[in-house]
Amino acid sequence: MNIFIIFVSVVEILVAVALIVFVLLHSGKGTGVSSMLGGVMSQAGASAGIVERNLDRITVGLAVAFAITSVILAYGYKPATTPQTSTTVPSQSAPAAPSKATTP
């Protein structure tokens, strides 16, 4: 197997785990259906702090890295071919039907 594909696979697994962790670190912004339908947030909740902005940037960066490694693997991965034995079975032809001899 190609060492580059193994390296990209390991990177993708690490990025996927980190992406899951960073998505779970996000705090919920809305609390229910009212926020989905355009409820008014308070000023304290509307402004994101430095930590939240950095968390957003890291999460977006991990998502982009995951997408890039997925595309690299999709175009670069070629499954290993197994050597096939060349045992050919002779084809059996159907026996010829006996023809009826026409006698005059």
Secondary structure as UniProt FT lines:
FT   HELIX           3..25
FT   HELIX           33..36
FT   TURN            37..38
FT   HELIX           43..46
FT   HELIX           50..76
//
